[in-house]
Amino acid sequence: MLTLRPGSLAYRLISMLSVTGEYPIHSLHLLGNPRVMRDLVRRMSEPQLVRLPGADSVQTKLVQISGKGAAKSVRLYRGALPILEWMHPDAFDYYMASFWSHRFPGDAAHRDRNHRVAEATALCAQSEIEIVPYLLPALQMESIQHTVSERPSLYLARDLKKINASEQNKTMFTRTVGALFYPGGCYAIYNTRSSIMKWSGMGEFKSRLSLQEIARLNAGIEIVDSAVLMGESEMTAMDTLLESERTHRPEFRFDSIYQHVHFVPLNEFGASLLRLFTIQNWNNRLMDLLFDADVRSYGRGTLEYDAYIDGKYVLSHLDGDLARLIRFREAIRIQNGVFEVLCFPEQMQLLREYLPPEVTLKVISLNAVLDQFHREEGCP
């Protein structure tokens, strides 16, 4: 017997599946301790009496396993679907409308898409970002309004496409997972998993413009020029950087579509980075924390750098911005000078392999940055 209590791991897994349809077994670590989560999935896949606080108990399996190897997924069991109505009045209708009335396409492309969405959604949830579509304010395209919540919120691409028919036509071929709104800003969200992101340049360009219009009408944000690119490891980021340099169509490179592309690994460090990236005015506050005003570059000059200190050009890579990193390396190839890059310990391997050996790396703790932000906000 299993009691489905709000806030429990079982409850959170079912809530996640109501949003994502299926979830990769390979990425259970994003939901909790991997061994605990695997044991939970095994228990939930067995027939049993499920107690629902405040409602009648149900005799059913809760989940089922499909696929093999890296493609193995956990999905809701059909007999457990009525539980969604107990969880929230809109959960069942959203699930059935989004996932073909519980009939999933069996091809690899659909499954990979679902897995990319599920991993990104789980990482956002771990970062305390609202991810449940039926709990979010509905977006509109009629007039400029402050529709979005004051707290960070993820709107999935499938729901953005439903705003109106023209948006669906513009974003039909995009690889974006969704849009992450936070106070004062918006990111396009991508998840490349363990492979190099295959960019459809014109499709992603149209998608960015579409998202910019949605952000303007629903959050008063005039420019959307930033993306969050999630991936399994820093080596994924490295492969993405090198692939972008080999392309014969530079206008289709991701750093041509977005001025800022923040790489976020699919792990606990990545979740902490997302928390940083969703703090209001985080980038300016970070620059104020790192540098005195009289040494800041403020975007002046042709070289991509943040400060000039004691004869050194200093770039902060604490934002994981791959687009800026590409511009920085391209500039120092032809620019004379002494160069230094600030980074978190988890970013050192990528930078050491990508940048010339004469570039100095200086390490800063992410917890120290977040603690300073919390002190400024008066948090305990």
N, C-alpha and C positions, 0 to 999 in steps of 0.2 A: 504494500500500500504506500502511496505517495501523497503527501499533502502539498497542494500547490499554493504556497503563500506568496503574496506580493513581495518582491524584493529578493526572493530566493533565486539560486542559480537556475533551477528548472523553470521558474516563472520568467526569468530574464531571457532564457533561450527561446521559449515559446514566443515571447514578445518580439524577439529579434526575427524569428522565422515568419511572423505575421507581416513584417516589413520587407524582408529580403527573399522570402519564398523558400530558399534553400541556403545552406551554409557549408563551406568546405571543412571536412574533418581535419585537413592539413593545418587549418588556422584556428583551431579551438583555443590556442594560447592567448588569442586576443579577447576571449570571453572569461578567462580564469586560468587557474592552474591546469596545464594540459592533461595530467594524469587524472585529476579530479573530474575534469570535463568529459574525458573519454569514458570514465566509469559511469558518469551521470547519463551520457547518451545511451550507453548499453542498457542501463536500468530503465530508461524512458522508452526504449524500443521493445520492452516486454509487456504483455497484457497484465493489467493490474487494476486495482480499485484506486481511483484518483479522487481524493477529497478536495472539494472546492469550498473554502470558507464562505458561509452565508448562502450556499446553494447546495443542490443535491449532488451526491457523489456520482462518478461516472466510471464504468468498467470499460477500459480501452487501453490500447497502446497510445503513447503520446507522439512518438516520432518513428520514422523509418529511415533506413540507410539505402542509398542507391549509388551506383557507379563503382569504379575500381581505382586503386592506386591514388595518384594525386587528384583524380577527378571525383573521388568519393565524397558524397554529400549527405547531410542530414536534412530531412524534410518533415513537415508535419504529417502525421497519419490522418487519413480521412476521417476516421472515427473520432478524432480529437478536435475537429474543426468547430463543433458547437461550443467548445471551451472559449474560443475567441470572443463570443458574444458575452460570456461571463466576465472576461477581462476588460472589455470596453465595448460600448454599443456600436461603434463604427469599425471595429477591428475585423469582423467577419466580412463585411461588405467590401472593405478595402482589399483584403486578401483575395477574395474571389474575383474582383474586378482586375486586379493586377497580375494574377497568376493563372489566367485561363481556366477559372473555375476548378482549380487544383489539377489541371492536366498540363504537365510540363513538357515542352519540346525535348526530344532526346538527343539532339545534336550537340557536338562539342562546343560550337560557337555560343549557343544560348547558355550552356552551363558555365563557360568561362566568363561570360558577361555577368551572370548571376553571382559568381564567386568574387569577381572584382568589386561589384556593388556591395556584397555582404562584408568583405574585409574592410572596405573603406567605412562602411556604416558602423562596424564594430569598433574600429579605432576611434571614430568620432564619439561614440557612446562612452568609451573609456576616458575620453577627454572632457566628459561632462557636457557634451554638445547634444541638444535635443535632436533626436533622429526619427521620432515616430510621426509619420506624415499626417495622421488624423488628429494629432494634438497640436499641429502648427496652424497659424492663421493662413487662410486661403489667399493666394496671390491673384492679382488682377492686372489688366492691361488697359484700363479706362482713363485713369488720371493719376497725378502724382499724389500718393498717400504714404503715410508711414505704416505700412501693413505688417512688416516683419516684426518679430519679437525683439525685445531688448537683450535677450540672452542669445548666445551663439546657437544657430539652427542649421541643420542640413536639409536641403530640399533635393530629393532624388531626381535624376534626369527624366525618369518616366513620368513624374508628376509635373515637371516643368513643361514637358511637351503637351500636357493636357490643358494648359491655360487657354490656348486657342489654336486653330488649325494652322495659322501662319507660322507659329513657333515650332510646331511639329515638322513642317517642311524644312525649316532652317536647320534644325538640329537632328534630323533623321539619321545622319551618318556619323555623328560625332562619337568620340570615345569617352566623353566626359561622364563621370559617375553622377555628378550633381553640382549644386552650388551651396557653398557654406557662407552664410551671412553672420556677421558679428558687428558689434557697435562701431559704426563708421566705415565698414568695408565689406567686401565680398570676394571670395575666391571661387574659381572653377576648380573642381576636384577631379583628379585622375588617379587611377591605380594601375600601374604597369606590372604588378606582381613580381615574378622572377625573370621577366623577359624585357627586351627593349620595346619601348612604346612605339608603335607604328602610327605615325601622325598622318592624318588626312588633312593636309595643309589648308585647303580652301574650306573644307567642312569645319575644321576647328576655328578658323577665322570667322566664319558665319556664326558659329556657336557662341564665340566670345561677344560678338556684336549683339546677338539675341539676348544673352545674359546681361549685358550692359543695359539694354533697354528695360528688362525686367527689374534690375536693381534700381534704375532711375525712377521708375514708376512706383516701386514698392518700398524703397528705402532712401530715396533722395540721393543716391550715389551716382555721380556723373560718369566716372571712369572705372571700368573693370579691366585692369591690365595685369592681374596677378593670378597665378594658379598654384595649387598644392599638388605635387606629384608624389604619390605613395608608391613604395616598392619594398621588396623583401629585405634588401640589404644595401649598404653603401656601394657594393660592387655593381648592383643594378644601376645605381646612379652613374657610376663610372662608365659602364657600357652605354648608357644613354648619352653621356657627354661625348664619348668617342664617336658614336654613330652619327650624332648631329654634325660633327666636323667632316664626315665623309660624304654627306649628301651633296648631290649635284644641283639641288634646288634650294638655295639658302633662304628664299622667301617662305619656304614651308617648314623651316626649322622651328622647334618649339620656342626658342628665344626670339624669333621674329614675330610670333603670334602674341606672346606674353612678354612684357618687360621683366617680369619677376616670376620665377618658377621655383618654389620652395620644396626641396626634397624632404620627405618625411618617411622614415622607415617604418615597416609594419611591426613595431615592437613597443615596449614600454617607454623607451626614449622618444620614439615618434609621438606617442600620446602626450608626453610632456611638452614636446615642441608645439603640438597643436594648441595646447593650453596657452602657451606664450603667444602664438600667432593670432589668437582670438581675444586678446586683451585690447581694449580701446586704445588707439594711438600708440601701439606697442613699439613700432619701429623708431619713432621720434624719442620715445622714452628710453629705449635701449641706447640710442646714440648719445643722449644726454648722460646716461649712466656711464658710458665707456669713455667719452672724450670731452675735454673742455671746449667751450665754444670757439676759442681763438685758434684751435688747430683743425677744426672741422672743415671738410671740403664743400659741403652743401651742394654737391652735384656739379661744382665748377670744374672746368678743364676737360680734356679729352680722355684722361685716364680714369678708369673705374676704381675709385678709392674713397675712404671715409674720413681719413685724417692724415696730416703730415706732422710727424713728431720726431724731433731730433734727427732730421735728415732722412727719415724713413716714410715711405708711402704705406699706410696701414689700411687694410680692407677687413671689415668684419664679415665673417662667414657664419656668424651665429644664427643667421636667418636661413641657412641652407640653400641659398638662392643660386641655382645652377646657371641661370641666365647671366647673372652678374659675374659668376666665376669664369664663364667662357669669355666674356668681354675683358675681364681682368687679365686672363692669360694671354689673350690676343694682344693686349696693349703692352704688357711687359716684355714681349718678344722684340718690340721696336723701341721701347722706352728705356733710357738709362736711369739707374737709380737703385736704391736699396728698398726691398719690399718685405712686408710682414703681414700675416693673416691671422686674425683672431678666430678661434674655433672652440667647440666643445670637444671633450676627449673622444667621443664616439665618431667625430668627423675627421679625425686625424689621418686615418688610413687613406681615405679618398683623396684628401688634399696632398698628402705626401706623394701619392702615385701620379696625380694629375698635374701638379705644379712643378716647375724646375727646382732642383735641389737647393739653389741659392736663396729661395724664398723661406724666410723664417716663420715658424708656426708658434703661436702663443696660445696656451690653453686656459679656458675659463670654465667654471662649473655652472651647469644649467640650474642646479638648485640654488646657487648663490644669486643668480639673476632673478629667478622667480621669487625667492625670499625677499629681495630688495623691492620688487614690484609690490608684494603683499604688504610690506612695511609702509610703503608710500600710500597705499590705499587704506591703511589703518586696520588690516586684518591681523588676527592673533597669530 
